[in-house]
Amino acid sequence: MEISGIEHKLQSIGLELPTSSPSRANFLPYKQSGSLLFLAGQICEWNGVPQFFGPVKDDYDLTEAKKAAEMCALNLLFNIRQAAGSLDNVVSVLRLGAFVAAPSGFPDGPKIADGASELFINLFGESGRHARTAVCVSSLPANALVEVDAIVEIKAG
């Protein structure tokens, strides 16, 4: 598979896509309707192996927690490339939904979700700016710290 301009940009900031992003249950990783691509939630795992675990603790490291959200975004990018053929076929990132495993009353879920948002904005510029919901939940699959889903617009093909 030819490396896209977006993947070159990803490499230039020291990141890469995983080689797989397996589903953990009976659902599709994405579903396309017209030019809209609806992406299932991706947890902070690398090639199917969870890397960051929840819930968030009182002494958490924001930089590390944002890396967990960024890893979710990398898994989403893997699936976008699978669906669209190339990350260069992304027209716009429309919406992200972020879920952070945290105790009741935890105030920083949106700050953690910024790890995913910032990656999309860094890669796609203004087209990467998106609407977003970020909520805290009591638990996530595989005891993950973060899960992120997305809706993106892709070029018709």
MILOMAR-116619 format. One record per residue (C-alpha): residue number from 1; x, y, z. Coordinates in Angstrom, 2 decimals, decimal comma. Example, Ala and Ser with C-alpha at 12.3 -4.5 7.8 and 13.67 -1.06 7.14 Angstrom:
REM residues 2
+------+---------+---------+---------+
! resi !    east !   north !      up !
+------+---------+---------+---------+
!    1 !   12,30 !   -4,50 !    7,80 !
!    2 !   13,67 !   -1,06 !    7,14 !
+------+---------+---------+---------+
//
This chain:
REM residues 157
+------+---------+---------+---------+
! resi !    east !   north !      up !
+------+---------+---------+---------+
!    1 !    0,00 !    0,00 !    0,00 !
!    2 !    1,35 !    3,40 !   -1,00 !
!    3 !    2,04 !    5,80 !    1,87 !
!    4 !   -0,22 !    8,85 !    1,75 !
!    5 !    0,74 !   12,45 !    2,43 !
!    6 !   -1,12 !   12,22 !    5,74 !
!    7 !    0,90 !    9,11 !    6,68 !
!    8 !    4,10 !   10,99 !    5,84 !
!    9 !    2,94 !   13,77 !    8,16 !
!   10 !    2,22 !   11,15 !   10,82 !
!   11 !    5,75 !    9,76 !   10,45 !
!   12 !    7,22 !   13,27 !   10,66 !
!   13 !    5,74 !   13,67 !   14,15 !
!   14 !    7,12 !   10,28 !   15,22 !
!   15 !    3,91 !    8,23 !   14,97 !
!   16 !    2,72 !    5,31 !   12,86 !
!   17 !   -0,47 !    3,38 !   12,29 !
!   18 !   -0,94 !    0,00 !   13,92 !
!   19 !   -0,82 !   -3,06 !   11,64 !
!   20 !   -4,25 !   -4,20 !   12,83 !
!   21 !   -7,25 !   -3,02 !   14,79 !
!   22 !   -9,33 !   -6,08 !   15,67 !
!   23 !  -12,95 !   -5,90 !   16,82 !
!   24 !  -13,63 !   -7,19 !   20,34 !
!   25 !  -17,25 !   -8,18 !   19,72 !
!   26 !  -19,88 !   -8,67 !   17,00 !
!   27 !  -19,77 !   -5,32 !   15,16 !
!   28 !  -18,20 !   -3,72 !   12,12 !
!   29 !  -15,17 !   -1,44 !   12,57 !
!   30 !  -16,88 !    1,07 !   10,25 !
!   31 !  -19,98 !    1,55 !    8,13 !
!   32 !  -20,22 !    3,89 !    5,17 !
!   33 !  -23,32 !    5,76 !    4,05 !
!   34 !  -22,67 !    7,93 !    1,00 !
!   35 !  -19,59 !    9,99 !    1,77 !
!   36 !  -19,99 !    9,57 !    5,54 !
!   37 !  -17,91 !    7,00 !    7,38 !
!   38 !  -19,15 !    6,00 !   10,83 !
!   39 !  -16,34 !    4,48 !   12,90 !
!   40 !  -16,87 !    2,16 !   15,85 !
!   41 !  -15,20 !    3,04 !   19,12 !
!   42 !  -11,53 !    2,17 !   19,39 !
!   43 !   -9,81 !    1,63 !   22,72 !
!   44 !   -6,21 !    2,48 !   23,62 !
!   45 !   -4,66 !   -0,72 !   22,36 !
!   46 !   -1,81 !   -1,41 !   19,97 !
!   47 !   -2,35 !   -4,20 !   17,44 !
!   48 !   -5,02 !   -5,68 !   19,69 !
!   49 !   -3,08 !   -5,44 !   22,97 !
!   50 !   -4,45 !   -2,93 !   25,53 !
!   51 !   -1,83 !   -0,40 !   26,66 !
!   52 !   -3,51 !    2,04 !   29,08 !
!   53 !   -5,92 !    0,98 !   31,81 !
!   54 !   -8,63 !    2,72 !   33,77 !
!   55 !  -10,05 !    4,11 !   35,76 !
!   56 !   -8,08 !    7,34 !   36,03 !
!   57 !   -6,38 !    7,71 !   39,43 !
!   58 !   -6,11 !   10,93 !   41,46 !
!   59 !   -2,39 !   11,28 !   40,66 !
!   60 !   -2,73 !   10,63 !   36,92 !
!   61 !   -0,33 !   12,11 !   34,36 !
!   62 !   -2,29 !   14,21 !   31,82 !
!   63 !    0,38 !   13,79 !   29,13 !
!   64 !    0,26 !   10,00 !   29,48 !
!   65 !   -3,54 !    9,93 !   29,52 !
!   66 !   -3,63 !   12,05 !   26,35 !
!   67 !   -1,31 !    9,45 !   24,73 !
!   68 !   -4,03 !    6,87 !   25,43 !
!   69 !   -6,56 !    8,99 !   23,54 !
!   70 !   -4,04 !    9,54 !   20,75 !
!   71 !   -3,63 !    5,75 !   20,46 !
!   72 !   -7,40 !    5,45 !   20,02 !
!   73 !   -7,15 !    7,99 !   17,19 !
!   74 !   -4,38 !    5,97 !   15,53 !
!   75 !   -6,67 !    2,93 !   15,56 !
!   76 !   -9,43 !    5,04 !   14,02 !
!   77 !   -7,00 !    6,21 !   11,33 !
!   78 !   -6,14 !    2,59 !   10,56 !
!   79 !   -9,83 !    1,89 !    9,94 !
!   80 !  -10,31 !    5,08 !    7,93 !
!   81 !   -7,47 !    3,98 !    5,65 !
!   82 !   -9,05 !    0,52 !    5,34 !
!   83 !  -12,38 !    2,05 !    4,31 !
!   84 !  -11,20 !    4,98 !    2,18 !
!   85 !   -8,10 !    3,42 !    0,61 !
!   86 !   -5,94 !    6,35 !    1,74 !
!   87 !   -5,97 !    8,89 !    4,52 !
!   88 !   -5,63 !   11,50 !    1,78 !
!   89 !   -9,27 !   10,71 !    0,92 !
!   90 !  -10,51 !   12,27 !    4,16 !
!   91 !  -12,50 !   15,42 !    3,39 !
!   92 !  -13,37 !   16,34 !    6,97 !
!   93 !  -13,38 !   14,94 !   10,48 !
!   94 !  -16,94 !   15,76 !   11,55 !
!   95 !  -17,32 !   14,39 !   15,08 !
!   96 !  -15,49 !   12,49 !   17,80 !
!   97 !  -17,03 !   10,80 !   20,80 !
!   98 !  -14,61 !   10,19 !   23,66 !
!   99 !  -15,14 !    8,04 !   26,73 !
!  100 !  -12,74 !    8,12 !   29,69 !
!  101 !  -12,88 !    5,52 !   32,45 !
!  102 !  -12,93 !    7,64 !   35,59 !
!  103 !  -14,48 !    7,87 !   39,05 !
!  104 !  -17,63 !    9,90 !   39,60 !
!  105 !  -16,91 !   13,62 !   39,65 !
!  106 !  -13,65 !   13,42 !   37,66 !
!  107 !  -13,39 !   16,82 !   35,89 !
!  108 !  -10,67 !   16,27 !   33,27 !
!  109 !  -12,23 !   13,84 !   30,77 !
!  110 !  -12,28 !   16,52 !   28,02 !
!  111 !   -8,60 !   17,32 !   28,62 !
!  112 !   -7,72 !   13,65 !   28,14 !
!  113 !   -9,88 !   13,45 !   24,99 !
!  114 !   -7,81 !   16,31 !   23,57 !
!  115 !   -5,12 !   13,71 !   22,79 !
!  116 !   -7,31 !   12,36 !   19,99 !
!  117 !   -8,62 !   15,75 !   18,87 !
!  118 !   -5,15 !   17,27 !   18,65 !
!  119 !   -3,89 !   14,43 !   16,45 !
!  120 !   -6,72 !   14,87 !   13,94 !
!  121 !   -6,21 !   18,64 !   13,87 !
!  122 !   -2,42 !   18,27 !   13,47 !
!  123 !   -2,84 !   15,85 !   10,58 !
!  124 !   -5,77 !   17,37 !    8,69 !
!  125 !   -5,57 !   21,07 !    9,66 !
!  126 !   -8,89 !   22,90 !    9,54 !
!  127 !  -10,51 !   19,79 !    8,03 !
!  128 !   -9,55 !   17,96 !   11,21 !
!  129 !  -11,49 !   20,34 !   13,47 !
!  130 !  -14,61 !   18,59 !   14,67 !
!  131 !  -17,58 !   18,57 !   17,00 !
!  132 !  -16,97 !   16,39 !   20,04 !
!  133 !  -18,54 !   14,83 !   23,08 !
!  134 !  -16,26 !   13,75 !   25,93 !
!  135 !  -17,74 !   11,91 !   28,89 !
!  136 !  -16,48 !    9,91 !   31,83 !
!  137 !  -17,78 !    6,39 !   32,35 !
!  138 !  -17,30 !    3,74 !   35,03 !
!  139 !  -15,60 !    1,17 !   32,76 !
!  140 !  -14,64 !    0,40 !   29,17 !
!  141 !  -13,87 !   -2,80 !   27,20 !
!  142 !  -10,67 !   -4,59 !   28,31 !
!  143 !  -10,53 !   -2,17 !   31,26 !
!  144 !   -9,22 !    0,48 !   28,83 !
!  145 !   -8,62 !    4,03 !   29,98 !
!  146 !  -10,07 !    5,67 !   26,84 !
!  147 !  -12,32 !    4,82 !   23,89 !
!  148 !  -12,95 !    7,12 !   20,92 !
!  149 !  -15,38 !    6,85 !   18,00 !
!  150 !  -15,71 !    9,12 !   14,97 !
!  151 !  -17,68 !   10,25 !   11,97 !
!  152 !  -15,65 !   11,44 !    8,98 !
!  153 !  -16,47 !   12,54 !    5,47 !
!  154 !  -14,47 !   10,85 !    2,73 !
!  155 !  -14,13 !   11,49 !   -0,98 !
!  156 !  -16,62 !    9,62 !   -3,12 !
!  157 !  -14,93 !    6,77 !   -4,86 !
+------+---------+---------+---------+
//
